[in-house]
Amino acid sequence: MAIYLDVHPENPQPRTISRVVDLLRGDGLVAYPTDSCFALGCQLGNRDGLDRIREIRHLDSKHHFTLVCRDFAQLGQFVHINNAVFRSLKAATPGSYTFILPATKEVPRRLLHPRKKTVGVRIPDHPVAQALLAALGEPLVSSTLLLPGETEPMTQGWEIKERLDHAIDAVIDSGECGTMPTTVVDFSADEPEIVRYGAGDPTRFE
């Protein structure tokens, strides 16, 4: 059964965050809030967690997983960014955007797009997500908590607990989350391409 943890939305309790980090380091899978909507997250080397996300969401091998990073220093370890792209990303982060970029050798092969060798990255603007990332010291491998056949992510922690009780290890609830996933921008080619319109203002990349 999943542990249900009530976390303050602006000042997350350090003890609770430490408990979540311990779960993640023990190959746990958690549902946590972001600045767009709830996400599923696990540690970078957690192969079982990745398989569980695929199973929960019915994802195929071409799905872009996202490395949710604390800051640019961390993000730069996992993707290749030239100066022009860096400026574009810097102006839009932290925020509700996911950027698809060529991956470095630090990214496990199973996270890469099989043909393009790219991965999604983002820096969230949410105190709870940031507290988790700071305590964990590495990115979270994440995917929007959108269940198969549904058009919108779940917004309530209690509902996630009820529906995914035996599929995940913890629900971190800091109040109602949004229903709109991130705006996804692909920077792997010469020009940015908006792959998904979402919570982040897309006009800066059009």
Buried (B, 14 or more C-beta within 10 A) or exposed (E): EBBBBEBEBEEBEEEBBEBBBEBBBEBBBBBBBBBBBBBBBBBBEBEEBBEBBBEBBEBEEEBBBBBBBBEBEBBBEBBEBEEEBEEBBEEBBBBBBBBBBBBEEEBBEEBBBEEBEBBBBBBBBBBBBBBBBEBBEBBBBBBBBBBEEEEEBBBBBEEBBEBBEEBBBBBBBBBEBBBBBBBBBBBBEEEBBBBBEBBBBBEEBE
